[in-house]
Amino acid sequence: MTDDDFKKSTANLKKAVPLMMKNHVAATPANYALWYTYVDNTIPKLNKELDGVINSYGICPPSASDQLYNTHLASRNETKLSELKASVEVLVNEVANSMSDTITGTSKFSAMIDKTFDSLERVEGETMSLDDVMGVVRQLVSESREIRHSTQFLTNQLTKASDEIGKLKSELADVQKDALFDSLSGLYNRRSFDADVNTLCRSNQAFCLIIADIDHFKSYNDTYGHLFGDSIIKGLARRLMNSCREGCTAYRIGGEEFAIVIPNRNIRIARQFADSLRRAIEKLSIKDRRSGEQVGNITASFGVAEFREGDTLNDVLDRADSLLYEAKQLGRNRVMPL
């Protein structure tokens, strides 16, 4: 590194760190890389998207930081999953080869035993010297040692595989836990929701929270099957993604439960937004692949809460949940408060 490079790096860090603190960004290596690149202005598209996030929220929520890093600077999760997949393939091949070798050895040993017994049976009918008999026995002992070694090797390989699979499962769980998105709906997941709303609450940023729950979801599963239920979730998620603009962010936070965070808007505007979502979902029609029937009349109920200074995640979530419960009690397919 030249003196000029060092001076430039130092200057960028001096700019990046205060910006991270101002925007309530955790001091992680990925975030340092993101904000270093931002102040260096080497990826204009990243700067434009990050500026858009800050204009919407007043800060940079954790899920936005993670997504920008993954999009513009790295694809760590994909690389890790690829490495895990390769490890599993190598492991499976090793065990398969060991089993194949052992089975082959066992077949040879079985054939050798048959041949040996044939030879030993000739002792009664034919004249075999003691040396000939001892030679047959020595061959049997030698082959038995080899097959014992082979089966012991397979046992060791299986034990090793079991240990490796345990570690791989643990690593895979960590990767999945670190993922930003829910795999079924494509929306941000519960982990992202908790991180974002906690950050907004701690920084006292104005926002509204909408909680939505699909009406009669269990009956759809019972009547049409779980694959149909999954199709409802995907369809509703598409409606949410198409509707969430100007900084609004949608999450899947439970089985049939969704959340939308609306930054810097009051509850009147958030309620209007929720009602427009409710009407959009009413138009949703899902095809039952088993019967070919188009199923409509899919609805959802909504609870809307506004952040109050000093609120925690649980405070604002509890208020939204209570209003959602009230909407269900009043007949579903409605937004509360009125």
Secondary structure, DSSP 8 states (H G I E B T S, - for coil): --HHHHHHHHHHHHHHHHHHHHTT----HHHHHHHHHHHHT--HHHHHHHHHHHHHHSS--HHHHHHHHHHHT--HHHHHHHHHHHHHHHHHHHHHHHHHHHHHHHHHHHHHHHHHHHHHHHHHHS---HHHHHHHHHHHHHHHHHHHHHHHHHHHHHHHHHHHHHHHHHHHHHHHHH--B-TTT-SB-HHHHHHHHHHHHHTT--EEEEEEEETTHHHHHHHH-HHHHHHHHHHHHHHHHHH--TT-EEEE-SSSEEEEEEET--HHHHHHHHHHHHHHHHT--EE-TTT--EE----EEEEEEE--TT--HHHHHHHHHHHHHHHHHTTSS-EE--
